[in-house]
Amino acid sequence: MDPDHRLVLEVVVGKRLGDNAVFLLEGVRDRLGDRVPELVTSDAYAVYREALLTVFGHEEVPPRTGKPGRPLGPRVVPPEGMSYGMVHKTRKQGRVVKVETKMVFGTVPEGGISTSYLERQHATDRHRNARKGRKTYRFSKDWEVHAALTAFTLYSYNFCWPVRTLREKTPDGRWQQRTPAMAAGLATHVWSLEEWVTLPAVQR
């Protein structure tokens, strides 16, 4: 998710595995046109670091030190300009009692690191997709249907869901509602669901 525009960039439905983390980030990379994200934040799930290096990293040979011994071999390093931080939450009896942040590589941004925007989006998604509601009988019985509805609710959110914190004031003093796609320059108006579903898609 792009927190500046509240835009959902990529969705992978499945278990939390290293392969799925790589698959997710490959989708993000493709949508960014191979541009490198300046800052990536996540929870403390360990596989994200290796997944980021697999997708965005490059091989580098450390310079010779002139000291005795075998020289260091090539290693994968993060690209220049990308920082990665993680947020670790400690829970007791189901409640968060401690929040710790850690920069894995790169520099600490001015505003620090946080996953609050993504957590808020998860709540919005549960609200829009009844199959993800907690303690409910509306859970999905079929995996393919669950994956399809997840993609439907998350991607339609980009174009059809006005976000209150994205609204802008017009010159005449009125508030203009904006969706994440409008904030990111991908749309000029709030789309209806019918418009989003029926508009032909073009793969680039």
C-alpha positions in Angstrom: 0.0 0.0 0.0 1.2 3.5 -0.9 0.4 5.5 2.3 0.7 8.9 0.6 -2.3 8.2 -1.7 -3.9 5.3 0.3 -3.5 3.3 -2.9 -3.4 -0.5 -2.8 -0.6 -1.5 -5.1 -0.6 -5.3 -4.9 -2.5 -8.1 -3.3 -1.5 -11.8 -2.9 -4.0 -14.1 -1.3 -2.3 -17.0 0.5 -0.3 -18.1 3.5 2.5 -16.0 4.9 5.4 -17.7 3.2 8.7 -16.4 1.7 7.6 -17.3 -1.8 4.4 -15.2 -1.5 6.3 -12.3 -0.1 8.6 -12.3 -3.2 5.5 -12.7 -5.4 3.9 -9.7 -3.7 7.0 -7.5 -4.1 7.5 -8.5 -7.7 4.0 -7.2 -8.4 4.8 -4.0 -6.6 8.0 -3.6 -8.6 6.1 -4.1 -11.9 3.5 -1.6 -11.0 6.2 1.0 -10.1 7.8 0.5 -13.5 11.0 -0.8 -11.8 11.3 2.3 -9.8 12.7 1.8 -6.3 10.4 2.6 -3.3 12.1 5.2 -1.0 10.7 3.6 2.2 9.2 0.2 2.9 7.7 -0.7 6.3 6.3 -3.9 7.6 5.7 -5.9 10.7 8.5 -8.0 12.2 8.0 -11.0 9.9 11.6 -12.0 9.1 11.1 -13.0 5.4 10.4 -9.5 4.2 14.1 -8.5 4.4 15.2 -11.3 2.2 12.2 -10.8 -0.1 13.1 -7.1 -0.6 16.7 -8.0 -1.4 15.6 -10.7 -3.8 13.3 -8.4 -5.7 15.1 -5.0 -5.5 18.6 -5.8 -4.5 21.7 -6.2 -6.6 25.0 -8.1 -6.3 28.0 -6.2 -5.1 31.6 -7.3 -4.5 33.2 -5.7 -1.4 36.4 -3.9 -2.1 39.7 -5.6 -1.2 41.0 -4.6 2.2 44.6 -5.5 1.6 44.7 -7.7 4.7 45.7 -11.4 4.6 43.0 -14.0 4.0 40.5 -14.9 1.3 38.7 -11.8 0.0 35.0 -11.5 0.6 32.7 -12.8 -2.2 29.8 -11.0 -3.8 26.7 -10.2 -1.7 23.3 -8.9 -2.4 22.7 -5.4 -1.1 19.7 -3.1 -1.1 19.5 -0.5 -3.9 20.6 3.1 -3.3 17.9 5.3 -2.0 15.7 2.6 -0.5 15.1 2.2 3.3 13.4 -0.5 5.1 12.0 -0.5 8.7 9.9 -2.8 10.7 7.5 -2.5 13.6 7.3 -5.1 16.3 4.4 -5.2 18.6 4.4 -7.1 21.9 1.0 -8.4 23.1 -0.2 -9.7 26.4 -3.6 -11.3 26.7 -4.5 -10.1 23.3 -3.5 -6.4 23.9 -0.6 -4.5 22.6 1.6 -3.5 25.5 4.8 -2.4 23.6 5.6 -1.1 20.2 9.2 -1.1 18.9 10.6 0.1 15.6 13.8 -0.9 13.9 15.6 0.3 10.7 16.8 -2.8 8.9 18.7 -0.9 6.2 18.8 2.7 5.0 18.1 5.8 7.0 15.3 6.7 9.5 12.8 8.9 7.8 11.8 12.2 9.4 8.4 11.0 10.5 9.7 7.7 11.7 8.3 4.3 10.6 4.7 3.1 11.1 2.3 0.5 9.7 -0.8 2.4 10.9 -2.1 3.3 7.5 -2.0 -0.3 6.4 -3.6 -1.5 9.6 -6.4 1.0 9.1 -6.8 -0.2 5.5 -7.2 -3.8 6.8 -10.1 -2.6 9.0 -11.7 -0.9 6.0 -11.3 -4.1 4.0 -12.9 -6.2 6.7 -15.8 -3.7 6.7 -16.2 -4.0 2.9 -15.7 -7.7 2.7 -18.0 -9.6 5.0 -16.0 -12.8 4.5 -13.1 -11.3 6.5 -15.2 -10.3 9.4 -14.0 -11.7 12.7 -16.1 -14.3 14.6 -18.7 -14.7 11.9 -20.4 -17.4 9.9 -19.8 -15.5 6.6 -16.3 -17.0 6.0 -15.5 -18.2 2.6 -16.0 -21.9 1.8 -14.2 -21.8 -1.5 -10.6 -20.6 -1.9 -11.0 -19.3 -5.5 -14.1 -17.3 -4.6 -12.3 -15.8 -1.5 -9.3 -14.8 -3.7 -11.6 -13.2 -6.3 -13.7 -11.2 -3.8 -10.5 -10.1 -2.1 -9.2 -8.7 -5.3 -12.6 -7.2 -6.1 -12.9 -5.3 -2.8 -9.3 -4.2 -2.5 -8.8 -3.0 -6.1 -12.2 -1.4 -6.4 -11.3 0.5 -3.2 -8.7 2.4 -5.3 -11.2 3.8 -7.7 -14.6 3.7 -6.1 -14.1 4.5 -2.4 -13.7 8.2 -1.4 -11.3 8.5 1.5 -12.2 11.3 3.9 -8.6 12.3 4.6 -7.9 12.7 0.9 -10.6 15.2 0.2 -9.6 18.7 -1.1 -11.1 22.1 -0.9 -12.2 23.6 -4.2 -11.7 27.4 -5.0 -15.4 28.0 -4.1 -14.9 26.5 -0.6 -16.6 23.2 -1.2 -15.0 19.8 -0.4 -14.2 17.5 -3.3 -14.2 13.8 -2.4 -11.2 11.9 -3.8 -10.4 8.2 -4.1 -6.8 6.8 -3.8 -6.7 6.6 -7.6 -7.6 10.3 -7.9 -4.9 11.2 -5.4 -2.4 9.2 -7.3 -3.4 10.8 -10.6 -4.9 7.7 -12.1 -8.5 8.9 -12.2 -10.3 12.2 -12.5 -13.5 11.3 -10.7 -15.0 8.8 -8.2 -15.9 5.7 -10.3 -19.1 3.7 -9.8 -18.7 0.0 -9.3 -20.4 -0.6 -12.6 -17.9 1.7 -14.4 -15.0 -0.1 -12.7 -16.3 -3.6 -13.5 -17.3 -2.9 -17.1 -14.4 -0.7 -18.3 -12.0 -2.8 -20.5 -8.6 -3.3 -18.9 -5.4 -2.8 -20.8 -2.3 -4.6 -19.7 0.9 -2.7 -20.1 
